[in-house]
């Protein structure tokens, strides 16, 4: 295995570990969720920090958001599905799910009214 260097792409597990760190999870919690050893999670975190050229976990998370590697969940900070479309954005997963649920409930209401 090659040593991590700044600028190298992150592997999927490094991204998963960074996302969990961003959500406030400890190495032990991440290890339990991903069914990995504590030391393995720590290695993924340190590798991601090196690849991003970060000075700390917090800095790595910040750089990952800036680079688009991690994306914020978009609930609560906007008007929902229509706001994404208005801005010319792809709706976030939470808004897509909410829109599907809304459409399904409206469809059910129309069926019951008929």
Backbone atoms as SQL, in Angstrom:
CREATE TABLE atoms (id INTEGER PRIMARY KEY, chain TEXT, resi INTEGER, resn TEXT, atom TEXT, x REAL, y REAL, z REAL);
INSERT INTO atoms VALUES
  (1, 'A', 1, 'UNK', 'N', 0.848, -1.185, 0.000),
  (2, 'A', 1, 'UNK', 'CA', 0.000, 0.000, 0.000),
  (3, 'A', 1, 'UNK', 'C', 0.887, 1.240, 0.000),
  (4, 'A', 2, 'UNK', 'N', 0.558, 2.218, -0.835),
  (5, 'A', 2, 'UNK', 'CA', 1.346, 3.448, -0.933),
  (6, 'A', 2, 'UNK', 'C', 0.950, 4.414, 0.163),
  (7, 'A', 3, 'UNK', 'N', 1.923, 5.224, 0.571),
  (8, 'A', 3, 'UNK', 'CA', 1.662, 6.242, 1.590),
  (9, 'A', 3, 'UNK', 'C', 0.772, 7.334, 1.004),
  (10, 'A', 4, 'UNK', 'N', -0.120, 7.854, 1.833),
  (11, 'A', 4, 'UNK', 'CA', -1.019, 8.928, 1.397),
  (12, 'A', 4, 'UNK', 'C', -0.221, 10.211, 1.199),
  (13, 'A', 5, 'UNK', 'N', -0.542, 10.913, 0.122),
  (14, 'A', 5, 'UNK', 'CA', 0.097, 12.197, -0.169),
  (15, 'A', 5, 'UNK', 'C', -0.985, 13.210, -0.503),
  (16, 'A', 6, 'UNK', 'N', -0.735, 14.490, -0.225),
  (17, 'A', 6, 'UNK', 'CA', -1.712, 15.519, -0.592),
  (18, 'A', 6, 'UNK', 'C', -2.044, 15.455, -2.081),
  (19, 'A', 7, 'UNK', 'N', -3.310, 15.591, -2.389),
  (20, 'A', 7, 'UNK', 'CA', -3.761, 15.590, -3.774),
  (21, 'A', 7, 'UNK', 'C', -4.231, 14.241, -4.281),
  (22, 'A', 8, 'UNK', 'N', -3.915, 13.176, -3.560),
  (23, 'A', 8, 'UNK', 'CA', -4.384, 11.853, -3.982),
  (24, 'A', 8, 'UNK', 'C', -5.889, 11.768, -3.742),
  (25, 'A', 9, 'UNK', 'N', -6.628, 11.049, -4.600),
  (26, 'A', 9, 'UNK', 'CA', -8.077, 10.923, -4.378),
  (27, 'A', 9, 'UNK', 'C', -8.380, 10.068, -3.152),
  (28, 'A', 10, 'UNK', 'N', -9.454, 10.402, -2.482),
  (29, 'A', 10, 'UNK', 'CA', -9.883, 9.641, -1.315),
  (30, 'A', 10, 'UNK', 'C', -10.629, 8.390, -1.761),
  (31, 'A', 11, 'UNK', 'N', -10.418, 7.297, -1.035),
  (32, 'A', 11, 'UNK', 'CA', -11.170, 6.074, -1.304),
  (33, 'A', 11, 'UNK', 'C', -12.509, 6.172, -0.576),
  (34, 'A', 12, 'UNK', 'N', -13.440, 5.314, -0.931),
  (35, 'A', 12, 'UNK', 'CA', -14.800, 5.374, -0.381),
  (36, 'A', 12, 'UNK', 'C', -14.813, 5.294, 1.144),
  (37, 'A', 13, 'UNK', 'N', -14.012, 4.406, 1.718),
  (38, 'A', 13, 'UNK', 'CA', -13.987, 4.276, 3.180),
  (39, 'A', 13, 'UNK', 'C', -13.486, 5.553, 3.847),
  (40, 'A', 14, 'UNK', 'N', -12.514, 6.218, 3.260),
  (41, 'A', 14, 'UNK', 'CA', -12.026, 7.478, 3.828),
  (42, 'A', 14, 'UNK', 'C', -13.136, 8.523, 3.827),
  (43, 'A', 15, 'UNK', 'N', -13.917, 8.541, 2.764),
  (44, 'A', 15, 'UNK', 'CA', -15.040, 9.475, 2.674),
  (45, 'A', 15, 'UNK', 'C', -16.093, 9.129, 3.724),
  (46, 'A', 16, 'UNK', 'N', -16.390, 7.841, 3.890),
  (47, 'A', 16, 'UNK', 'CA', -17.364, 7.423, 4.904),
  (48, 'A', 16, 'UNK', 'C', -16.905, 7.827, 6.300),
  (49, 'A', 17, 'UNK', 'N', -15.623, 7.640, 6.587),
  (50, 'A', 17, 'UNK', 'CA', -15.081, 8.004, 7.897),
  (51, 'A', 17, 'UNK', 'C', -15.141, 9.516, 8.089),
  (52, 'A', 18, 'UNK', 'N', -14.764, 10.283, 7.067),
  (53, 'A', 18, 'UNK', 'CA', -14.829, 11.747, 7.167),
  (54, 'A', 18, 'UNK', 'C', -16.254, 12.223, 7.403),
  (55, 'A', 19, 'UNK', 'N', -17.213, 11.618, 6.704),
  (56, 'A', 19, 'UNK', 'CA', -18.612, 12.010, 6.882),
  (57, 'A', 19, 'UNK', 'C', -19.067, 11.740, 8.311),
  (58, 'A', 20, 'UNK', 'N', -18.687, 10.589, 8.840),
  (59, 'A', 20, 'UNK', 'CA', -19.061, 10.254, 10.214),
  (60, 'A', 20, 'UNK', 'C', -18.397, 11.203, 11.210),
  (61, 'A', 21, 'UNK', 'N', -17.145, 11.568, 10.957),
  (62, 'A', 21, 'UNK', 'CA', -16.455, 12.539, 11.815),
  (63, 'A', 21, 'UNK', 'C', -17.187, 13.873, 11.762),
  (64, 'A', 22, 'UNK', 'N', -17.606, 14.272, 10.560),
  (65, 'A', 22, 'UNK', 'CA', -18.334, 15.534, 10.396),
  (66, 'A', 22, 'UNK', 'C', -19.639, 15.523, 11.179),
  (67, 'A', 23, 'UNK', 'N', -20.231, 14.346, 11.350),
  (68, 'A', 23, 'UNK', 'CA', -21.482, 14.214, 12.095),
  (69, 'A', 23, 'UNK', 'C', -21.247, 14.055, 13.592),
  (70, 'A', 24, 'UNK', 'N', -19.968, 14.077, 14.006),
  (71, 'A', 24, 'UNK', 'CA', -19.643, 14.037, 15.424),
  (72, 'A', 24, 'UNK', 'C', -19.394, 12.661, 16.008),
  (73, 'A', 25, 'UNK', 'N', -19.259, 11.650, 15.166),
  (74, 'A', 25, 'UNK', 'CA', -19.042, 10.288, 15.657),
  (75, 'A', 25, 'UNK', 'C', -17.597, 10.089, 16.109),
  (76, 'A', 26, 'UNK', 'N', -17.420, 9.267, 17.124),
  (77, 'A', 26, 'UNK', 'CA', -16.079, 8.912, 17.595),
  (78, 'A', 26, 'UNK', 'C', -15.545, 7.765, 16.742),
  (79, 'A', 27, 'UNK', 'N', -14.243, 7.501, 16.858),
  (80, 'A', 27, 'UNK', 'CA', -13.668, 6.366, 16.136),
  (81, 'A', 27, 'UNK', 'C', -14.367, 5.065, 16.528),
  (82, 'A', 28, 'UNK', 'N', -14.668, 4.909, 17.801),
  (83, 'A', 28, 'UNK', 'CA', -15.336, 3.685, 18.271),
  (84, 'A', 28, 'UNK', 'C', -16.718, 3.540, 17.636),
  (85, 'A', 29, 'UNK', 'N', -17.467, 4.634, 17.560),
  (86, 'A', 29, 'UNK', 'CA', -18.801, 4.594, 16.942),
  (87, 'A', 29, 'UNK', 'C', -18.701, 4.298, 15.453),
  (88, 'A', 30, 'UNK', 'N', -17.729, 4.916, 14.793),
  (89, 'A', 30, 'UNK', 'CA', -17.538, 4.684, 13.358),
  (90, 'A', 30, 'UNK', 'C', -17.163, 3.224, 13.123),
  (91, 'A', 31, 'UNK', 'N', -16.255, 2.705, 13.954),
  (92, 'A', 31, 'UNK', 'CA', -15.830, 1.309, 13.828),
  (93, 'A', 31, 'UNK', 'C', -17.018, 0.364, 13.966),
  (94, 'A', 32, 'UNK', 'N', -17.892, 0.633, 14.920),
  (95, 'A', 32, 'UNK', 'CA', -19.072, -0.213, 15.112),
  (96, 'A', 32, 'UNK', 'C', -20.018, -0.118, 13.917),
  (97, 'A', 33, 'UNK', 'N', -20.246, 1.096, 13.410),
  (98, 'A', 33, 'UNK', 'CA', -21.155, 1.290, 12.273),
  (99, 'A', 33, 'UNK', 'C', -20.639, 0.632, 10.997),
  (100, 'A', 34, 'UNK', 'N', -19.338, 0.766, 10.736),
  (101, 'A', 34, 'UNK', 'CA', -18.761, 0.250, 9.493),
  (102, 'A', 34, 'UNK', 'C', -18.213, -1.170, 9.637),
  (103, 'A', 35, 'UNK', 'N', -18.330, -1.721, 10.845),
  (104, 'A', 35, 'UNK', 'CA', -17.824, -3.063, 11.151),
  (105, 'A', 35, 'UNK', 'C', -16.338, -3.153, 10.790),
  (106, 'A', 36, 'UNK', 'N', -15.572, -2.247, 11.376),
  (107, 'A', 36, 'UNK', 'CA', -14.125, -2.187, 11.193),
  (108, 'A', 36, 'UNK', 'C', -13.457, -2.121, 12.556),
  (109, 'A', 37, 'UNK', 'N', -12.171, -2.407, 12.585),
  (110, 'A', 37, 'UNK', 'CA', -11.403, -2.255, 13.817),
  (111, 'A', 37, 'UNK', 'C', -11.173, -0.769, 14.089),
  (112, 'A', 38, 'UNK', 'N', -11.071, -0.427, 15.356),
  (113, 'A', 38, 'UNK', 'CA', -10.812, 0.956, 15.770),
  (114, 'A', 38, 'UNK', 'C', -9.563, 1.494, 15.076),
  (115, 'A', 39, 'UNK', 'N', -8.499, 0.699, 15.033),
  (116, 'A', 39, 'UNK', 'CA', -7.242, 1.125, 14.409),
  (117, 'A', 39, 'UNK', 'C', -7.417, 1.371, 12.910),
  (118, 'A', 40, 'UNK', 'N', -8.262, 0.580, 12.262),
  (119, 'A', 40, 'UNK', 'CA', -8.508, 0.757, 10.828),
  (120, 'A', 40, 'UNK', 'C', -9.208, 2.085, 10.567),
  (121, 'A', 41, 'UNK', 'N', -10.186, 2.410, 11.389),
  (122, 'A', 41, 'UNK', 'CA', -10.891, 3.689, 11.259),
  (123, 'A', 41, 'UNK', 'C', -9.907, 4.839, 11.452),
  (124, 'A', 42, 'UNK', 'N', -9.059, 4.715, 12.452),
  (125, 'A', 42, 'UNK', 'CA', -8.054, 5.750, 12.724),
  (126, 'A', 42, 'UNK', 'C', -7.117, 5.913, 11.525),
  (127, 'A', 43, 'UNK', 'N', -6.710, 4.796, 10.916),
  (128, 'A', 43, 'UNK', 'CA', -5.845, 4.855, 9.734),
  (129, 'A', 43, 'UNK', 'C', -6.538, 5.547, 8.567),
  (130, 'A', 44, 'UNK', 'N', -7.822, 5.224, 8.336),
  (131, 'A', 44, 'UNK', 'CA', -8.568, 5.887, 7.262),
  (132, 'A', 44, 'UNK', 'C', -8.659, 7.390, 7.514),
  (133, 'A', 45, 'UNK', 'N', -8.914, 7.773, 8.748),
  (134, 'A', 45, 'UNK', 'CA', -9.021, 9.194, 9.084),
  (135, 'A', 45, 'UNK', 'C', -7.696, 9.907, 8.848),
  (136, 'A', 46, 'UNK', 'N', -6.607, 9.329, 9.323),
  (137, 'A', 46, 'UNK', 'CA', -5.297, 9.963, 9.151),
  (138, 'A', 46, 'UNK', 'C', -4.898, 10.020, 7.679),
  (139, 'A', 47, 'UNK', 'N', -5.241, 8.985, 6.929),
  (140, 'A', 47, 'UNK', 'CA', -4.954, 8.971, 5.498),
  (141, 'A', 47, 'UNK', 'C', -5.724, 10.078, 4.780),
  (142, 'A', 48, 'UNK', 'N', -6.995, 10.247, 5.124),
  (143, 'A', 48, 'UNK', 'CA', -7.813, 11.302, 4.512),
  (144, 'A', 48, 'UNK', 'C', -7.249, 12.678, 4.854),
  (145, 'A', 49, 'UNK', 'N', -6.829, 12.853, 6.104),
  (146, 'A', 49, 'UNK', 'CA', -6.249, 14.136, 6.524),
  (147, 'A', 49, 'UNK', 'C', -5.012, 14.446, 5.686),
  (148, 'A', 50, 'UNK', 'N', -4.146, 13.452, 5.493),
  (149, 'A', 50, 'UNK', 'CA', -2.933, 13.654, 4.694),
  (150, 'A', 50, 'UNK', 'C', -3.276, 13.969, 3.242),
  (151, 'A', 51, 'UNK', 'N', -4.190, 13.191, 2.662),
  (152, 'A', 51, 'UNK', 'CA', -4.548, 13.386, 1.254),
  (153, 'A', 51, 'UNK', 'C', -5.150, 14.762, 1.003),
  (154, 'A', 52, 'UNK', 'N', -5.887, 15.276, 1.976),
  (155, 'A', 52, 'UNK', 'CA', -6.502, 16.595, 1.826),
  (156, 'A', 52, 'UNK', 'C', -5.529, 17.720, 2.166),
  (157, 'A', 53, 'UNK', 'N', -4.385, 17.375, 2.726),
  (158, 'A', 53, 'UNK', 'CA', -3.415, 18.390, 3.124),
  (159, 'A', 53, 'UNK', 'C', -3.882, 19.179, 4.334),
  (160, 'A', 54, 'UNK', 'N', -4.650, 18.534, 5.196),
  (161, 'A', 54, 'UNK', 'CA', -5.246, 19.207, 6.354),
  (162, 'A', 54, 'UNK', 'C', -4.325, 19.115, 7.568),
  (163, 'A', 55, 'UNK', 'N', -4.593, 19.994, 8.539),
  (164, 'A', 55, 'UNK', 'CA', -3.824, 20.020, 9.781),
  (165, 'A', 55, 'UNK', 'C', -4.527, 19.285, 10.916),
  (166, 'A', 56, 'UNK', 'N', -5.819, 19.021, 10.766),
  (167, 'A', 56, 'UNK', 'CA', -6.598, 18.375, 11.817),
  (168, 'A', 56, 'UNK', 'C', -7.827, 17.726, 11.193),
  (169, 'A', 57, 'UNK', 'N', -8.575, 17.001, 12.023),
  (170, 'A', 57, 'UNK', 'CA', -9.827, 16.413, 11.542),
  (171, 'A', 57, 'UNK', 'C', -10.801, 17.499, 11.113),
  (172, 'A', 58, 'UNK', 'N', -10.928, 18.524, 11.932),
  (173, 'A', 58, 'UNK', 'CA', -11.864, 19.610, 11.610),
  (174, 'A', 58, 'UNK', 'C', -11.473, 20.283, 10.304),
  (175, 'A', 59, 'UNK', 'N', -10.181, 20.491, 10.106),
  (176, 'A', 59, 'UNK', 'CA', -9.709, 21.110, 8.869),
  (177, 'A', 59, 'UNK', 'C', -9.983, 20.192, 7.679),
  (178, 'A', 60, 'UNK', 'N', -9.800, 18.879, 7.866),
  (179, 'A', 60, 'UNK', 'CA', -10.070, 17.920, 6.796),
  (180, 'A', 60, 'UNK', 'C', -11.544, 17.940, 6.402),
  (181, 'A', 61, 'UNK', 'N', -12.422, 17.984, 7.390),
  (182, 'A', 61, 'UNK', 'CA', -13.862, 18.047, 7.113),
  (183, 'A', 61, 'UNK', 'C', -14.183, 19.330, 6.351),
  (184, 'A', 62, 'UNK', 'N', -13.619, 20.443, 6.794),
  (185, 'A', 62, 'UNK', 'CA', -13.841, 21.731, 6.124),
  (186, 'A', 62, 'UNK', 'C', -13.377, 21.662, 4.666),
  (187, 'A', 63, 'UNK', 'N', -12.175, 21.140, 4.435),
  (188, 'A', 63, 'UNK', 'CA', -11.646, 21.041, 3.075),
  (189, 'A', 63, 'UNK', 'C', -12.478, 20.088, 2.217),
  (190, 'A', 64, 'UNK', 'N', -12.976, 19.010, 2.825),
  (191, 'A', 64, 'UNK', 'CA', -13.805, 18.056, 2.081),
  (192, 'A', 64, 'UNK', 'C', -15.118, 18.700, 1.640),
  (193, 'A', 65, 'UNK', 'N', -15.712, 19.531, 2.492),
  (194, 'A', 65, 'UNK', 'CA', -16.924, 20.261, 2.092),
  (195, 'A', 65, 'UNK', 'C', -16.606, 21.259, 0.986),
  (196, 'A', 66, 'UNK', 'N', -15.506, 21.981, 1.128),
  (197, 'A', 66, 'UNK', 'CA', -15.120, 22.967, 0.111),
  (198, 'A', 66, 'UNK', 'C', -14.881, 22.314, -1.243),
  (199, 'A', 67, 'UNK', 'N', -14.275, 21.125, -1.230),
  (200, 'A', 67, 'UNK', 'CA', -13.955, 20.424, -2.472),
  (201, 'A', 67, 'UNK', 'C', -15.154, 19.676, -3.049),
  (202, 'A', 68, 'UNK', 'N', -16.264, 19.626, -2.310),
  (203, 'A', 68, 'UNK', 'CA', -17.442, 18.911, -2.790),
  (204, 'A', 68, 'UNK', 'C', -17.375, 17.416, -2.543),
  (205, 'A', 69, 'UNK', 'N', -16.376, 16.963, -1.789),
  (206, 'A', 69, 'UNK', 'CA', -16.264, 15.540, -1.462),
  (207, 'A', 69, 'UNK', 'C', -17.382, 15.159, -0.503),
  (208, 'A', 70, 'UNK', 'N', -17.636, 16.019, 0.463),
  (209, 'A', 70, 'UNK', 'CA', -18.773, 15.871, 1.370),
  (210, 'A', 70, 'UNK', 'C', -19.794, 16.927, 1.002),
  (211, 'A', 71, 'UNK', 'N', -21.063, 16.563, 1.104),
  (212, 'A', 71, 'UNK', 'CA', -22.133, 17.524, 0.812),
  (213, 'A', 71, 'UNK', 'C', -23.040, 17.629, 2.016),
  (214, 'A', 72, 'UNK', 'N', -23.418, 18.833, 2.322),
  (215, 'A', 72, 'UNK', 'CA', -24.326, 19.051, 3.445),
  (216, 'A', 72, 'UNK', 'C', -25.720, 18.556, 3.078),
  (217, 'A', 73, 'UNK', 'N', -26.397, 18.007, 4.067),
  (218, 'A', 73, 'UNK', 'CA', -27.807, 17.680, 3.879),
  (219, 'A', 73, 'UNK', 'C', -28.542, 19.004, 3.788),
  (220, 'A', 74, 'UNK', 'N', -29.443, 19.146, 2.843),
  (221, 'A', 74, 'UNK', 'CA', -30.035, 20.441, 2.554),
  (222, 'A', 74, 'UNK', 'C', -31.351, 20.688, 3.272),
  (223, 'A', 75, 'UNK', 'N', -31.750, 19.848, 4.213),
  (224, 'A', 75, 'UNK', 'CA', -33.025, 20.079, 4.878),
  (225, 'A', 75, 'UNK', 'C', -32.902, 21.209, 5.890),
  (226, 'A', 76, 'UNK', 'N', -33.959, 21.964, 6.011),
  (227, 'A', 76, 'UNK', 'CA', -34.021, 23.002, 7.032),
  (228, 'A', 76, 'UNK', 'C', -33.469, 24.353, 6.631),
  (229, 'A', 77, 'UNK', 'N', -32.687, 24.417, 5.561),
  (230, 'A', 77, 'UNK', 'CA', -32.096, 25.702, 5.208),
  (231, 'A', 77, 'UNK', 'C', -32.686, 26.289, 3.924),
  (232, 'A', 78, 'UNK', 'N', -33.801, 25.732, 3.475),
  (233, 'A', 78, 'UNK', 'CA', -34.400, 26.232, 2.242),
  (234, 'A', 78, 'UNK', 'C', -35.876, 25.836, 2.202),
  (235, 'A', 79, 'UNK', 'N', -36.540, 26.239, 1.155),
  (236, 'A', 79, 'UNK', 'CA', -37.987, 26.046, 1.066),
  (237, 'A', 79, 'UNK', 'C', -38.389, 24.675, 0.533),
  (238, 'A', 80, 'UNK', 'N', -37.448, 23.803, 0.227),
  (239, 'A', 80, 'UNK', 'CA', -37.786, 22.461, -0.206),
  (240, 'A', 80, 'UNK', 'C', -37.516, 22.202, -1.673),
  (241, 'A', 81, 'UNK', 'N', -38.213, 21.218, -2.197),
  (242, 'A', 81, 'UNK', 'CA', -38.006, 20.717, -3.556),
  (243, 'A', 81, 'UNK', 'C', -38.065, 21.834, -4.597),
  (244, 'A', 82, 'UNK', 'N', -39.089, 22.667, -4.513),
  (245, 'A', 82, 'UNK', 'CA', -39.259, 23.740, -5.501),
  (246, 'A', 82, 'UNK', 'C', -38.110, 24.738, -5.459),
  (247, 'A', 83, 'UNK', 'N', -37.536, 24.972, -4.273),
  (248, 'A', 83, 'UNK', 'CA', -36.417, 25.910, -4.162),
  (249, 'A', 83, 'UNK', 'C', -35.210, 25.408, -4.945),
  (250, 'A', 84, 'UNK', 'N', -34.982, 24.110, -4.913),
  (251, 'A', 84, 'UNK', 'CA', -33.882, 23.544, -5.696),
  (252, 'A', 84, 'UNK', 'C', -34.109, 23.810, -7.185),
  (253, 'A', 85, 'UNK', 'N', -35.315, 23.528, -7.646),
  (254, 'A', 85, 'UNK', 'CA', -35.623, 23.705, -9.064),
  (255, 'A', 85, 'UNK', 'C', -35.497, 25.162, -9.475),
  (256, 'A', 86, 'UNK', 'N', -35.953, 26.062, -8.619),
  (257, 'A', 86, 'UNK', 'CA', -35.865, 27.491, -8.894),
  (258, 'A', 86, 'UNK', 'C', -34.407, 27.921, -9.063),
  (259, 'A', 87, 'UNK', 'N', -33.539, 27.363, -8.230),
  (260, 'A', 87, 'UNK', 'CA', -32.115, 27.713, -8.290),
  (261, 'A', 87, 'UNK', 'C', -31.372, 26.957, -9.385),
  (262, 'A', 88, 'UNK', 'N', -32.059, 26.058, -10.073),
  (263, 'A', 88, 'UNK', 'CA', -31.416, 25.263, -11.112),
  (264, 'A', 88, 'UNK', 'C', -30.543, 24.151, -10.552),
  (265, 'A', 89, 'UNK', 'N', -30.845, 23.716, -9.325),
  (266, 'A', 89, 'UNK', 'CA', -30.062, 22.680, -8.656),
  (267, 'A', 89, 'UNK', 'C', -30.768, 21.335, -8.740),
  (268, 'A', 90, 'UNK', 'N', -29.996, 20.288, -8.581),
  (269, 'A', 90, 'UNK', 'CA', -30.559, 18.953, -8.405),
  (270, 'A', 90, 'UNK', 'C', -31.095, 18.880, -6.980),
  (271, 'A', 91, 'UNK', 'N', -32.368, 18.539, -6.775),
  (272, 'A', 91, 'UNK', 'CA', -32.910, 18.457, -5.415),
  (273, 'A', 91, 'UNK', 'C', -32.148, 17.443, -4.563),
  (274, 'A', 92, 'UNK', 'N', -31.987, 17.763, -3.277),
  (275, 'A', 92, 'UNK', 'CA', -31.305, 16.849, -2.359),
  (276, 'A', 92, 'UNK', 'C', -32.201, 15.633, -2.105),
  (277, 'A', 93, 'UNK', 'N', -31.603, 14.582, -1.571),
  (278, 'A', 93, 'UNK', 'CA', -32.334, 13.331, -1.331),
  (279, 'A', 93, 'UNK', 'C', -33.516, 13.519, -0.393),
  (280, 'A', 94, 'UNK', 'N', -33.334, 14.339, 0.636),
  (281, 'A', 94, 'UNK', 'CA', -34.428, 14.558, 1.584),
  (282, 'A', 94, 'UNK', 'C', -35.604, 15.267, 0.918),
  (283, 'A', 95, 'UNK', 'N', -35.311, 16.226, 0.060),
  (284, 'A', 95, 'UNK', 'CA', -36.388, 16.934, -0.637),
  (285, 'A', 95, 'UNK', 'C', -37.073, 16.023, -1.659),
  (286, 'A', 96, 'UNK', 'N', -36.291, 15.171, -2.325),
  (287, 'A', 96, 'UNK', 'CA', -36.889, 14.216, -3.263),
  (288, 'A', 96, 'UNK', 'C', -37.847, 13.283, -2.527),
  (289, 'A', 97, 'UNK', 'N', -37.402, 12.785, -1.383),
  (290, 'A', 97, 'UNK', 'CA', -38.252, 11.883, -0.598),
  (291, 'A', 97, 'UNK', 'C', -39.505, 12.607, -0.122),
  (292, 'A', 98, 'UNK', 'N', -39.353, 13.842, 0.320),
  (293, 'A', 98, 'UNK', 'CA', -40.498, 14.632, 0.767),
  (294, 'A', 98, 'UNK', 'C', -41.473, 14.901, -0.363),
  (295, 'A', 99, 'UNK', 'N', -40.955, 15.205, -1.533),
  (296, 'A', 99, 'UNK', 'CA', -41.809, 15.458, -2.698),
  (297, 'A', 99, 'UNK', 'C', -42.568, 14.192, -3.090),
  (298, 'A', 100, 'UNK', 'N', -41.879, 13.042, -3.072),
  (299, 'A', 100, 'UNK', 'CA', -42.552, 11.766, -3.386),
  (300, 'A', 100, 'UNK', 'C', -43.666, 11.486, -2.393),
  (301, 'A', 101, 'UNK', 'N', -43.385, 11.684, -1.115),
  (302, 'A', 101, 'UNK', 'CA', -44.398, 11.435, -0.084),
  (303, 'A', 101, 'UNK', 'C', -45.587, 12.372, -0.270),
  (304, 'A', 102, 'UNK', 'N', -45.321, 13.640, -0.568),
  (305, 'A', 102, 'UNK', 'CA', -46.392, 14.612, -0.792),
  (306, 'A', 102, 'UNK', 'C', -47.241, 14.200, -1.994),
  (307, 'A', 103, 'UNK', 'N', -46.598, 13.854, -3.106),
  (308, 'A', 103, 'UNK', 'CA', -47.342, 13.464, -4.309),
  (309, 'A', 103, 'UNK', 'C', -48.162, 12.199, -4.071),
  (310, 'A', 104, 'UNK', 'N', -47.574, 11.244, -3.349),
  (311, 'A', 104, 'UNK', 'CA', -48.313, 10.010, -3.048),
  (312, 'A', 104, 'UNK', 'C', -49.528, 10.292, -2.176),
  (313, 'A', 105, 'UNK', 'N', -49.382, 11.177, -1.188),
  (314, 'A', 105, 'UNK', 'CA', -50.525, 11.499, -0.320),
  (315, 'A', 105, 'UNK', 'C', -51.603, 12.235, -1.108),
  (316, 'A', 106, 'UNK', 'N', -51.221, 13.134, -1.999),
  (317, 'A', 106, 'UNK', 'CA', -52.208, 13.848, -2.833),
  (318, 'A', 106, 'UNK', 'C', -52.922, 12.875, -3.767),
  (319, 'A', 107, 'UNK', 'N', -52.173, 11.938, -4.329),
  (320, 'A', 107, 'UNK', 'CA', -52.756, 10.935, -5.217),
  (321, 'A', 107, 'UNK', 'C', -53.776, 10.093, -4.448),
  (322, 'A', 108, 'UNK', 'N', -53.423, 9.703, -3.228),
  (323, 'A', 108, 'UNK', 'CA', -54.324, 8.914, -2.388),
  (324, 'A', 108, 'UNK', 'C', -55.582, 9.716, -2.048),
  (325, 'A', 109, 'UNK', 'N', -55.431, 11.000, -1.749),
  (326, 'A', 109, 'UNK', 'CA', -56.583, 11.855, -1.440),
  (327, 'A', 109, 'UNK', 'C', -57.523, 11.959, -2.631),
  (328, 'A', 110, 'UNK', 'N', -56.961, 12.088, -3.834),
  (329, 'A', 110, 'UNK', 'CA', -57.799, 12.172, -5.039),
  (330, 'A', 110, 'UNK', 'C', -58.556, 10.865, -5.271),
  (331, 'A', 111, 'UNK', 'N', -57.897, 9.737, -5.029),
  (332, 'A', 111, 'UNK', 'CA', -58.554, 8.440, -5.194),
  (333, 'A', 111, 'UNK', 'C', -59.711, 8.294, -4.220),
  (334, 'A', 112, 'UNK', 'N', -59.475, 8.704, -2.976),
  (335, 'A', 112, 'UNK', 'CA', -60.517, 8.590, -1.955),
  (336, 'A', 112, 'UNK', 'C', -61.685, 9.530, -2.242),
  (337, 'A', 113, 'UNK', 'N', -61.412, 10.675, -2.845),
  (338, 'A', 113, 'UNK', 'CA', -62.460, 11.653, -3.143),
  (339, 'A', 113, 'UNK', 'C', -63.298, 11.221, -4.352),
  (340, 'A', 114, 'UNK', 'N', -62.742, 10.394, -5.209),
  (341, 'A', 114, 'UNK', 'CA', -63.442, 9.992, -6.438),
  (342, 'A', 114, 'UNK', 'C', -64.474, 8.931, -6.203);
